[in-house]
């Protein structure tokens, strides 16, 4: 028989630093909350109670950690990490220029979005431009140009 000071039922869930990190990683890769709870061996309500911050901010923290690791690898000479980081920078600058309003109050004309076939034709026509392929991909003289 139990004494008056002993409680019955499950022991209380205790979050640890390792569990918090696991929740952030699982959130970052898009795992749904019920699956995260099952991985931790707790109920979804318990997950939300103890890991609200990780559920809300885990994606941002893990992305920042990966970007920092990629940046550090680039600084150490990893050419792939350098190129991928620079690609991200260029993409961010392009997105920013699309979102920023024109400086002088003059509205820029919005470019028409190309269809799949139009984009494929444009890509084929400009393939090699600005690369080591140079003129090698241009149509040969006397051949039909598919414009």
C-alpha positions in Angstrom: 0.0 0.0 0.0 1.2 3.5 -0.9 1.9 6.1 1.7 0.2 9.5 1.5 3.3 11.2 0.1 3.6 8.9 -3.0 1.8 9.9 -6.2 0.5 7.4 -8.7 0.6 7.7 -12.5 3.4 8.6 -14.8 6.5 10.4 -13.7 6.6 14.1 -14.6 8.2 14.9 -18.0 11.5 16.6 -17.6 12.9 18.4 -20.7 16.6 18.3 -21.2 19.1 20.3 -23.3 19.4 17.4 -25.7 15.6 17.1 -26.0 15.4 20.8 -26.7 18.0 20.5 -29.4 16.2 17.5 -30.9 12.9 19.4 -31.0 14.6 22.3 -32.9 16.2 20.0 -35.4 12.9 18.2 -36.0 11.0 21.5 -36.4 13.7 22.7 -38.8 13.1 19.7 -41.2 9.3 20.1 -41.0 8.4 17.3 -38.7 4.8 17.7 -37.4 4.2 18.1 -33.7 2.5 14.7 -33.1 5.5 12.9 -34.5 7.9 15.0 -32.4 5.9 14.2 -29.3 6.1 10.5 -30.1 9.9 10.7 -30.6 10.2 12.3 -27.2 7.8 9.8 -25.6 5.3 12.5 -24.5 1.9 13.8 -25.4 1.5 16.7 -27.9 0.1 18.9 -25.1 3.2 18.2 -23.0 5.4 19.0 -26.0 3.7 22.4 -26.5 3.9 23.1 -22.7 7.6 22.4 -22.3 9.0 23.2 -25.8 6.9 26.2 -26.9 10.0 28.3 -27.6 11.7 25.6 -29.6 8.5 25.0 -31.6 8.3 28.7 -32.4 11.9 29.5 -33.0 13.7 26.2 -33.8 13.6 26.7 -37.5 15.3 30.1 -37.3 17.9 29.0 -34.8 18.9 25.9 -36.8 19.0 27.8 -40.1 21.2 30.4 -38.5 23.5 27.7 -37.1 23.8 26.0 -40.5 24.6 29.3 -42.2 27.2 30.1 -39.6 28.8 26.7 -40.1 28.7 27.1 -43.9 30.3 30.5 -43.5 33.0 29.2 -41.2 33.7 26.3 -43.6 34.1 28.9 -46.4 36.5 30.9 -44.4 38.6 27.8 -43.9 38.9 27.3 -47.6 36.0 25.0 -48.5 35.2 26.2 -52.1 31.7 24.5 -52.2 30.7 26.3 -48.9 32.1 29.6 -50.3 30.1 29.3 -53.5 26.9 28.2 -51.8 27.1 31.1 -49.4 27.8 33.6 -52.2 24.8 32.1 -54.1 22.6 32.8 -51.0 23.9 36.3 -50.8 23.1 37.0 -54.5 19.7 35.5 -54.1 18.9 37.6 -51.1 20.1 40.8 -52.8 17.9 39.9 -55.9 14.9 39.3 -53.6 15.6 42.5 -51.7 15.8 44.6 -54.9 12.4 43.2 -56.0 10.8 44.1 -52.6 12.4 47.6 -52.2 10.4 50.5 -53.6 12.1 52.6 -56.3 14.3 55.3 -54.7 13.2 58.3 -56.9 9.5 57.7 -56.7 9.5 56.4 -60.3 7.7 53.1 -60.6 9.6 50.4 -62.5 7.6 48.4 -65.0 6.8 45.0 -63.7 8.4 42.3 -65.9 6.0 39.8 -67.4 6.4 36.4 -66.0 7.5 33.9 -68.7 5.7 30.6 -69.3 7.6 27.3 -69.0 8.3 27.0 -72.7 9.3 30.7 -73.0 11.7 30.3 -70.1 13.1 27.1 -71.5 13.8 28.7 -74.9 15.4 31.7 -73.2 17.6 29.4 -71.1 18.6 27.5 -74.2 19.5 30.6 -76.1 21.6 32.0 -73.3 23.2 28.8 -72.2 26.9 29.2 -71.7 26.8 33.0 -71.5 29.2 34.1 -68.9 30.6 30.7 -68.4 33.7 28.7 -69.6 31.5 27.3 -72.4 31.4 30.7 -74.1 30.4 30.5 -77.7 30.5 26.6 -77.8 26.8 26.4 -77.2 25.8 29.0 -79.9 24.1 27.5 -83.0 26.5 26.6 -85.8 26.5 28.6 -89.0 24.1 27.2 -91.5 21.9 25.4 -88.9 18.3 26.2 -88.1 17.8 28.6 -85.1 14.7 27.5 -83.1 13.3 31.0 -82.3 
